[in-house]
Amino acid sequence: MTLTAADKVTIALADRSYDLLIGPGLLGRAESYDGLPTAADAVIVTNTTVGPLYAKTLRQALGARYRRIHQVDLPDGESHKDWPTLNRIFDALLGAACDRKTLLFALGGGVIGDMTGFAAACYMRGVPFVQVPTTLLAQVDSSVGGKTAINHPLGKNMIGAFHQPVRVVADLDVLTTLPQREIAAGLAEIIKYGPIADATFLDWIEQHLDALVAREPAAIAHAVKRSCEIKARVVAADERESGLRAILNFGHTFGHAIEAGLGYGEWLHGEAVGCGMVMAAELSQRLGLIDTACAARIRAIVQRAGLPVRGPALGADRYLELMRHDKKAEAGEIKFVLIEPGGRAVVRAAPDALVSEVLRACTG
């Protein structure tokens, strides 16, 4: 398989740079895994939903490269993104006497990618891993950039590590088996990139949203590639989220509070982020950063994508309590990713009273 510029996005991180391959039919092609680190063992980490669909195909594609291929099947869902489930990966690695060259393959959505990456960061103080994302959300966001984590009852993704994959293989064909709810969840992360980084892309999303909802291949391919190009640029500039990379969390401060407040798995991550973007746009408008038309536009796009635009009625005090556990919070002060005209984002605090007004307007 000859890769062209249209098939590949490079994450430029000096000696830890890696390629993100995007296109149909990639998962089962042996060539998709050319040039990976040499190892005796490979471990496919997947879940009980994705494994029966795609694990055999991946095993066949990897078959000639490794002496042994192991498989770990985890329970499916955000509610299992925790220590006990993570430990099942370590049990498998230690039980098979895997060494420090063992290569892990994360075959699944964001939960599998995050946990496999975290396991790879920790096992023998770091082994290589490959992301093989099978959801739209994972292909455009969580598989790219090296953030790995598990959840805690007090906060989402608060326990983790930065650990970059050695490759990302984003097979667009696997999206055909996703429930429509998962497509909508992925669209939230695609929509996100417009307001924070590329106003032209937001125009394109607005014009092609029906095609994206319908999974038209050309529209999906463009959206995935452009999303990954934007994220690659941001990650290359700020790998460890000391500054610029925080803008990728547009909608996430509110969204993570929704997930933690309801219980992980009640809402999909993308659903919470979509609703969170509506709240963040409303806060941006009330702070005078954007006009009411811009905030209404974000709300309309999120709603057209099939995502919720009103948050659950947790109460403003509970939201504020949960948001103080956000990773961007400093000394108990909540920081929000807010938007300005022209595809720009800023990170700043806002008065609790104003945030409470937004919560009362956007929940219940």
C-alpha positions as CSV (number, residue, x, y, z in Angstrom):
1,M,0.0,0.0,0.0
2,T,1.5,3.4,-1.0
3,L,0.4,6.1,1.3
4,T,-0.2,9.6,-0.1
5,A,-0.4,12.9,1.7
6,A,-4.2,12.6,1.7
7,D,-4.0,9.3,3.7
8,K,-1.6,10.5,6.4
9,V,-1.3,13.1,9.1
10,T,2.0,13.3,11.0
11,I,2.2,14.2,14.6
12,A,5.5,16.1,14.8
13,L,7.2,15.4,18.1
14,A,10.8,15.1,17.2
15,D,12.1,11.5,17.8
16,R,8.6,10.5,19.1
17,S,6.8,11.6,15.9
18,Y,4.3,9.2,14.5
19,D,1.8,8.9,11.6
20,L,-2.0,8.8,11.7
21,L,-3.3,6.7,8.8
22,I,-6.8,7.6,7.6
23,G,-8.8,5.7,5.0
24,P,-11.1,2.7,4.3
25,G,-9.9,-0.9,4.8
26,L,-6.8,-0.1,6.8
27,L,-7.4,-2.3,9.8
28,G,-7.0,-5.6,7.9
29,R,-4.1,-4.6,5.7
30,A,-0.7,-5.9,6.9
31,E,0.9,-2.8,5.3
32,S,-0.8,-0.5,7.8
33,Y,1.6,-1.9,10.4
34,D,4.8,-1.7,8.4
35,G,7.7,-0.1,10.3
36,L,6.4,-0.7,13.8
37,P,8.9,-1.6,16.6
38,T,10.1,-5.2,16.4
39,A,8.7,-7.5,19.2
40,A,8.1,-11.1,20.0
41,D,4.7,-10.4,21.5
42,A,1.7,-8.3,20.6
43,V,-1.3,-7.8,22.8
44,I,-4.6,-6.7,21.4
45,V,-6.7,-4.9,24.0
46,T,-10.4,-4.6,23.0
47,N,-13.8,-5.0,24.5
48,T,-16.7,-7.4,24.4
49,T,-18.5,-5.4,21.7
50,V,-15.6,-4.6,19.3
51,G,-13.7,-7.8,19.7
52,P,-16.1,-10.1,18.0
53,L,-16.4,-7.6,15.1
54,Y,-12.7,-6.8,14.4
55,A,-10.2,-8.7,16.5
56,K,-9.9,-11.6,14.1
57,T,-9.2,-9.2,11.2
58,L,-6.5,-7.4,13.2
59,R,-4.9,-10.7,14.3
60,Q,-4.7,-11.9,10.7
61,A,-3.1,-8.6,9.7
62,L,-0.5,-8.9,12.4
63,G,0.0,-12.7,12.2
64,A,3.3,-12.8,10.4
65,R,4.9,-10.1,12.5
66,Y,4.8,-11.6,16.0
67,R,5.6,-14.9,17.6
68,R,2.6,-14.7,19.9
69,I,-0.5,-12.5,19.8
70,H,-2.5,-12.3,23.0
71,Q,-5.9,-10.7,23.4
72,V,-7.6,-9.0,26.4
73,D,-11.3,-8.5,26.2
74,L,-12.5,-5.9,28.6
75,P,-16.1,-5.0,29.5
76,D,-17.6,-2.3,27.3
77,G,-18.5,1.2,28.5
78,E,-17.2,4.3,30.3
79,S,-18.3,2.9,33.7
80,H,-15.5,0.3,33.4
81,K,-12.7,2.9,32.8
82,D,-11.3,2.3,36.3
83,W,-8.5,0.6,38.3
84,P,-10.0,-2.9,38.4
85,T,-10.5,-3.0,34.6
86,L,-7.0,-1.5,34.0
87,N,-5.5,-4.2,36.2
88,R,-6.9,-6.9,33.9
89,I,-4.5,-5.6,31.2
90,F,-1.6,-5.9,33.7
91,D,-2.7,-9.4,34.7
92,A,-2.6,-10.5,31.0
93,L,0.8,-8.9,30.4
94,L,2.4,-10.4,33.5
95,G,0.7,-13.7,33.0
96,A,2.1,-14.0,29.5
97,A,5.6,-12.9,30.7
98,C,5.5,-10.0,28.2
99,D,8.8,-8.1,28.0
100,R,9.5,-4.4,27.6
101,K,9.4,-4.6,23.8
102,T,5.9,-6.0,23.8
103,L,3.6,-3.9,21.5
104,L,0.0,-3.2,22.7
105,F,-2.8,-2.6,20.2
106,A,-5.8,-0.5,21.4
107,L,-8.7,-1.8,19.3
108,G,-11.8,0.1,20.3
109,G,-13.1,3.5,21.2
110,G,-11.8,6.2,23.6
111,V,-12.2,4.1,26.7
112,I,-10.1,1.3,25.3
113,G,-7.6,3.7,23.8
114,D,-7.2,5.6,27.1
115,M,-6.8,2.5,29.2
116,T,-4.4,0.7,26.8
117,G,-2.3,3.8,26.6
118,F,-2.2,4.1,30.3
119,A,-1.3,0.5,30.7
120,A,1.5,0.9,28.1
121,A,2.8,4.0,30.0
122,C,3.0,2.0,33.2
123,Y,4.0,-1.5,32.2
124,M,7.8,-1.9,32.8
125,R,7.8,2.0,32.9
126,G,6.8,2.2,29.3
127,V,6.1,0.0,26.3
128,P,5.0,1.0,22.8
129,F,1.4,0.9,21.7
130,V,-0.7,1.5,18.6
131,Q,-4.1,3.1,18.5
132,V,-6.7,1.4,16.3
133,P,-9.7,3.5,17.0
134,T,-13.1,2.1,16.1
135,T,-15.4,5.1,16.9
136,L,-15.7,8.4,15.2
137,L,-14.9,10.2,18.5
138,A,-11.7,8.2,19.0
139,Q,-10.6,8.7,15.4
140,V,-10.8,12.5,15.6
141,D,-9.8,13.1,19.2
142,S,-8.9,10.6,21.9
143,S,-6.5,8.4,19.8
144,V,-4.4,11.4,18.8
145,G,-2.0,13.2,21.1
146,G,-1.0,10.7,23.8
147,K,-3.4,11.5,26.6
148,T,-4.1,8.4,28.6
149,A,-6.2,8.0,31.8
150,I,-8.8,6.3,33.9
151,N,-11.7,7.9,35.7
152,H,-12.3,8.6,39.4
153,P,-15.6,9.1,41.0
154,L,-14.6,12.7,41.8
155,G,-13.3,13.5,38.3
156,K,-13.0,12.3,34.8
157,N,-9.5,11.4,33.4
158,M,-7.8,12.7,36.6
159,I,-5.4,9.7,36.9
160,G,-3.2,9.1,33.9
161,A,-0.1,9.9,31.9
162,F,1.1,11.4,28.7
163,H,2.3,8.5,26.5
164,Q,2.3,8.8,22.7
165,P,1.4,5.9,20.5
166,V,3.8,4.8,17.8
167,R,1.0,4.9,15.2
168,V,-2.7,5.5,14.8
169,V,-4.7,3.4,12.2
170,A,-8.1,5.0,11.6
171,D,-10.1,2.7,9.3
172,L,-13.2,4.6,8.2
173,D,-15.0,1.4,7.2
174,V,-15.4,0.5,10.9
175,L,-17.7,3.5,11.4
176,T,-20.5,1.7,9.4
177,T,-21.2,-0.6,12.4
178,L,-21.6,2.2,14.9
179,P,-25.0,3.1,16.4
180,Q,-26.2,6.5,15.3
181,R,-25.8,7.7,18.9
182,E,-22.0,7.1,18.6
183,I,-21.8,9.0,15.3
184,A,-23.4,12.0,17.0
185,A,-21.0,11.7,19.9
186,G,-18.1,11.8,17.4
187,L,-19.6,14.8,15.6
188,A,-19.3,16.8,18.9
189,E,-15.5,16.5,18.8
190,I,-15.5,17.4,15.1
191,I,-17.7,20.5,15.7
192,K,-15.4,21.5,18.5
193,Y,-12.4,22.2,16.2
194,G,-14.3,25.0,14.2
195,P,-15.0,27.5,17.0
196,I,-11.5,27.1,18.6
197,A,-9.2,26.9,15.6
198,D,-10.7,27.1,12.1
199,A,-13.8,29.3,11.3
200,T,-13.7,28.0,7.7
201,F,-14.0,24.4,8.9
202,L,-17.0,25.4,11.0
203,D,-18.6,26.9,7.9
204,W,-17.9,23.6,6.1
205,I,-19.4,21.5,9.0
206,E,-22.5,23.6,9.0
207,Q,-22.9,23.1,5.3
208,H,-22.2,19.4,5.3
209,L,-23.8,18.4,8.6
210,D,-26.6,16.4,7.1
211,A,-24.0,14.4,5.1
212,L,-21.9,13.8,8.2
213,V,-25.0,12.6,10.1
214,A,-25.7,10.2,7.2
215,R,-22.1,9.0,7.2
216,E,-21.4,9.9,3.6
217,P,-17.9,8.6,3.0
218,A,-16.4,11.7,1.4
219,A,-17.8,14.0,4.1
220,I,-16.6,11.7,6.9
221,A,-13.1,11.4,5.4
222,H,-12.7,15.1,5.1
223,A,-14.0,15.8,8.6
224,V,-11.7,13.1,10.2
225,K,-8.6,14.3,8.3
226,R,-9.2,18.0,9.0
227,S,-9.9,17.4,12.7
228,C,-6.7,15.4,13.0
229,E,-4.7,18.0,11.2
230,I,-5.9,20.7,13.7
231,K,-5.2,18.5,16.7
232,A,-1.8,17.5,15.3
233,R,-0.8,21.1,15.0
234,V,-1.9,21.9,18.6
235,V,-0.3,18.8,20.1
236,A,3.0,19.5,18.3
237,A,3.0,23.0,19.8
238,D,2.0,22.0,23.3
239,E,2.3,18.2,23.9
240,R,1.7,18.3,27.7
241,E,-1.1,20.9,27.8
242,S,0.9,23.7,29.5
243,G,-0.8,26.3,27.3
244,L,-2.3,26.1,23.8
245,R,-3.5,22.5,24.0
246,A,-6.0,23.4,26.7
247,I,-8.2,24.9,23.9
248,L,-9.0,21.4,22.8
249,N,-11.1,21.1,26.0
250,F,-13.8,23.5,24.7
251,G,-17.0,22.2,26.2
252,H,-15.2,19.7,28.4
253,T,-15.3,21.5,31.7
254,F,-19.1,21.5,31.7
255,G,-19.2,18.1,29.9
256,H,-17.0,16.3,32.4
257,A,-19.2,17.6,35.2
258,I,-22.2,16.2,33.5
259,E,-20.5,12.8,33.2
260,A,-19.3,12.7,36.8
261,G,-22.6,14.1,38.2
262,L,-24.8,11.6,36.3
263,G,-22.4,8.6,36.7
264,Y,-20.0,7.6,33.9
265,G,-21.8,6.0,31.0
266,E,-25.2,7.6,31.5
267,W,-24.3,10.1,28.7
268,L,-21.7,9.4,26.1
269,H,-18.6,11.6,26.3
270,G,-19.5,13.3,23.1
271,E,-23.0,14.0,24.2
272,A,-21.7,15.7,27.3
273,V,-19.1,17.7,25.3
274,G,-21.8,18.8,22.8
275,C,-24.0,20.1,25.6
276,G,-20.9,21.6,27.3
277,M,-20.1,23.5,24.1
278,V,-23.5,25.1,24.2
279,M,-22.9,26.1,27.8
280,A,-19.4,27.4,27.1
281,A,-20.7,29.4,24.1
282,E,-23.4,30.9,26.4
283,L,-20.8,31.8,28.9
284,S,-18.7,33.4,26.2
285,Q,-21.6,35.5,25.1
286,R,-22.4,36.6,28.6
287,L,-18.8,37.7,29.1
288,G,-19.0,39.8,25.9
289,L,-16.6,37.6,23.9
290,I,-19.1,36.7,21.2
291,D,-22.6,38.0,20.2
292,T,-25.9,36.2,20.7
293,A,-26.0,35.1,17.1
294,C,-22.7,33.2,17.4
295,A,-23.9,31.4,20.6
296,A,-27.2,30.5,18.9
297,R,-25.2,29.2,15.9
298,I,-23.2,26.8,18.1
299,R,-26.4,25.6,19.8
300,A,-28.1,25.0,16.4
301,I,-25.2,23.0,15.0
302,V,-25.0,20.9,18.1
303,Q,-28.7,20.2,18.0
304,R,-28.7,19.3,14.3
305,A,-25.9,16.8,15.0
306,G,-28.4,14.9,17.2
307,L,-26.8,16.0,20.5
308,P,-28.4,17.3,23.7
309,V,-28.4,21.0,24.2
310,R,-29.7,21.1,27.8
311,G,-27.8,19.7,30.6
312,P,-29.2,17.5,33.4
313,A,-30.6,19.3,36.5
314,L,-27.7,18.6,38.9
315,G,-28.0,22.1,40.5
316,A,-25.6,24.9,40.0
317,D,-23.7,24.2,43.3
318,R,-23.1,20.6,42.3
319,Y,-21.8,21.6,38.9
320,L,-19.5,24.1,40.4
321,E,-18.2,21.5,42.9
322,L,-17.5,19.0,40.2
323,M,-15.9,21.6,37.9
324,R,-13.4,22.6,40.7
325,H,-11.9,19.1,40.1
326,D,-11.3,19.9,36.4
327,K,-7.6,19.6,35.4
328,K,-7.5,23.3,34.3
329,A,-8.7,24.5,37.8
330,E,-6.0,26.3,39.8
331,A,-6.3,26.9,43.5
332,G,-10.0,26.1,43.3
333,E,-10.6,28.6,40.5
334,I,-12.4,27.1,37.6
335,K,-10.9,27.8,34.1
336,F,-13.1,27.6,31.0
337,V,-12.3,27.4,27.3
338,L,-14.2,30.2,25.8
339,I,-14.5,31.3,22.2
340,E,-14.0,34.5,20.3
341,P,-15.0,35.4,16.7
342,G,-13.0,34.0,13.8
343,G,-12.2,30.6,15.2
344,R,-10.2,31.6,18.3
345,A,-10.3,30.3,21.9
346,V,-9.1,31.6,25.2
347,V,-8.8,30.0,28.6
348,R,-10.0,32.2,31.5
349,A,-11.9,32.2,34.8
350,A,-15.5,33.5,35.2
351,P,-17.4,34.6,38.3
352,D,-19.3,31.8,40.0
353,A,-22.4,33.9,39.9
354,L,-22.2,34.3,36.2
355,V,-21.5,30.6,35.7
356,S,-24.5,29.8,37.9
357,E,-26.7,32.0,35.6
358,V,-25.5,30.0,32.6
359,L,-26.2,26.7,34.3
360,R,-29.7,27.8,35.3
361,A,-30.3,28.9,31.7
362,C,-28.9,25.7,30.1
363,T,-30.0,22.9,32.4
364,G,-33.1,21.2,33.5
